[in-house]
């Protein structure tokens, strides 16, 4: 992926980040959400650190990853939930793995001990990506919510940092 680099996300990336987010939501297997939030809402929901974008040789954002806290309790300060989205035009080229590897390096360096994610079972590409990156399946939350008029299950995955003992 010599033509793709990863860098920190900035507010200048907002339009592309939200457009990629919406494209993922439109695909139907990325999230219970159906509409990307405003940048203000996105910015408020994600931790200011561990926000990364993948950019092509022209500097165009083609994917992003960011984390949210799982709890406000101090005991869970080292546990985050991540979201990762890639522009459909470049899916299958390794962008998601590049982003996930960069996120893992960033969170490990910061002392984050667990990264979690919830993935629809139908999103087999995401499940495979996460398992290749060292995530394990914790279990399936059955019929956890309704999406487009039908009940959906969610596979809970986590990666425990080997850097934290």
N, C-alpha and C positions, 0 to 999 in steps of 0.2 A: 504494500500500500504506500509506495513512495510518493504518490501524488496526494495523499491525505495526511494531514497533521492534526494533532489535538492540542488545544489551548484552553485557558480559562474562558468561561462564558462571561460576556459583559451585557449591559443593557442595550448596547448597539446591535446585539444579536437577536433582540426580542422578536422582530417580525419573522425572521426565518425559523427561530425556535418554535414559535407558536404555529406557524404554517406547517412545519413538520409534525408537530404534535397533532394538529387537526387532521392531517393526512392519515396518521396512525389511528386516530379515533374513527375516521371514516371507514377504515378497513374492517371494523367490527369486532376484532379479537384482541385489542390492546388494553382496554380499560372499560370500566362501567361508565365513565364519563362519555358524553356524546359531543360536547363542545369544549374547545380549548378555552382556558380562562383568559382574562385580561393579563397583561404583563404585571400589573400591580398585584393581582391575586397570585399569579405564578411566583413572583418575587417573594411575597409574604409566606408562601407555603414551603419554599425550598430553603435549606440552609445556605448561607452565603458562601460557604466553602464547598468544595467537591462538586462544582458546577462546571462541566466541560463541554466543549463543542468540537466536532470534527469538521475541518474545512478542507476544501479541494484546492488544487493548484492556483485557482483564481481567487481564493479567499472566501468562497461561498460556503456557508454553513450547510453541511449535509447530514448532520446528526448531532444528538446531544444526550447527555446523561446528567442527572442531578439527584440529590438526596433530600429526604424529609426526616425529621425526628419521628421515632415511633411513639415517644411518650415525653411528657415534660418532667417526669420524675428523674431525679439525679441518678438513680441506680441504672437507668437505661441510657445514660449519656453516650455510651459507646455502641448503640444500636441504631441503625438508620434503615430506611426503606428507600430503594432507588427506583427511578424511572429512566428508561432508555428508549429513544426513538430515532429512527433513521429514515431519511427521505426515500420513498419507494423507488425512485430512479436509480439509487445506488445500493439497494438491498442485495445481499448475497455477495458483496465484494469485501467483506471483512471489517466494515466500518464499526459495526456493533461490538465486535471483539476488541478492536482497537480502543474504543471508548470504555468498555468494561475493564480491560486491563489497566487503563490509565486511572479509572476510578478506584480499583483495588489498590494500586500503588499509593494513591492519594490518601485513601482511608486508612490503610495500614500505617503509613507514616504519621498520621494524626492520632493513632491510638484507638481507632474505631475497631471494635472486636467482632461485630456482626453486621453484615449487610443482608437485608431481607428483600424479597420481592414476591408479589402475588401475580401469577400468570394464568390466563385461561388455558385449560387443557388443550383446546384446539390450536393454540399458538405453539405448534410443535417446534418451529424454528427458534423461538425464544427459549423454550425449555431446553433444547439441545445446546444452545449457546451458553446458557447458565451452567449446565452440567459440565460442559467442556472447560469452563472457567473456574471450576472447583465448588460450585454451589451444590447442595444436596437437597433432595425433596424431603420436606418435613411431613407433609401430608396434604390431603385435599379437603378443602372446606366446601362441603356439598351444599348446593342451592343457597349460596351465601347472599345472592342479590339477583334482582331482575334487571335484564338488559334487553332493550328492544322487545319487550313483552314476554320474555321467557327467562326461566331460572337459569343461572350460570354457576358453575363450580369454579373454584380458584385453587390452583396448586401453589402452596406456600413453599418457597425455597429460601435457603440461607447459606451464607458463606461465613465461616468462622475464621478469623485471621490467625494464621500460625505465628504471627509476630507477637501476639499477645498471649502471655502464659499466666 
